[in-house]
Amino acid sequence: MAAGAATEHAAPTASEYIVHHLGHLSTHHQEKIVDFSIINMDTMFWSIAMGVLGLLIMYMAARRATPGVPGRMQAFVEMIVEMVDDQAKSIVHGNRAFIAPLALTVFVWVALMNSLDFLPVDLFSALFHWFGLENVFPHHRVVPTADLNGTLGMAVGVLVLMLYYNLKIKGFGGFLHEIFSAPFGIWLAPFNLLLNIIEFAAKTVSLGMRLFGNMYAGELLFLLIALLGSTATVFGFVGQVIAGSMWAIFHILIVLLQAFIFMMLTLVYIGQAHEGH
């Protein structure tokens, strides 16, 4: 009986450890591939939290801005704002009163969500266990951009903006004519319509999948590195420290690069709505 109890409470295997950490705190268990009734509450919470944090950071930077020599925080924010504004000017040829702030919001928001990947993978599991909440929170994933639902949700938002600016700039008749006439002419209207629908769908799916794929892979690598420490050997401990440090440093580039790419593609897609075929 003692041996059976010990086996029952044994440490999870590597696969069980990874599967557990990749589970979401959802409203109910997913039975189908597509189920819009399920809400991943951890993704929603951290997405909103990082959005609020990003707004607070920009608000504080704006409140503390001075006309003289800027401080470190002001200089850093001004550098980001200038970078985003320059990209918006070079891509979008039209009124950028809404588009440039949108691009800045997207960059800061995605960068903050990606940065959550630097938190220790077992941090919240340990906290929930410490406070006796492991049954209330059986799963909890911190990185919203490592959830395909989150990244595709943002991509759908960009799709809505693409359609909005197409209709706003070209008018309903102009946009409808472009959908049926480009790129092969009005005589091939059915093929043009099919190609344009595929183009809009491909832009949306690729935008969400690219961010998700990179962040999901990074999360998996952090989990695999964390497993090195469970070997209870000097090699495992040293390997975890060295590999974890190297990957964390390299991951800084991925976090910022993916935020920049998502922002740039958002600008490119909205910029294309300002141009006609």
Order of alpha helices (4+ residues) and beta strands (2+ residues): alpha-alpha-alpha-alpha-alpha-alpha-alpha-alpha-alpha
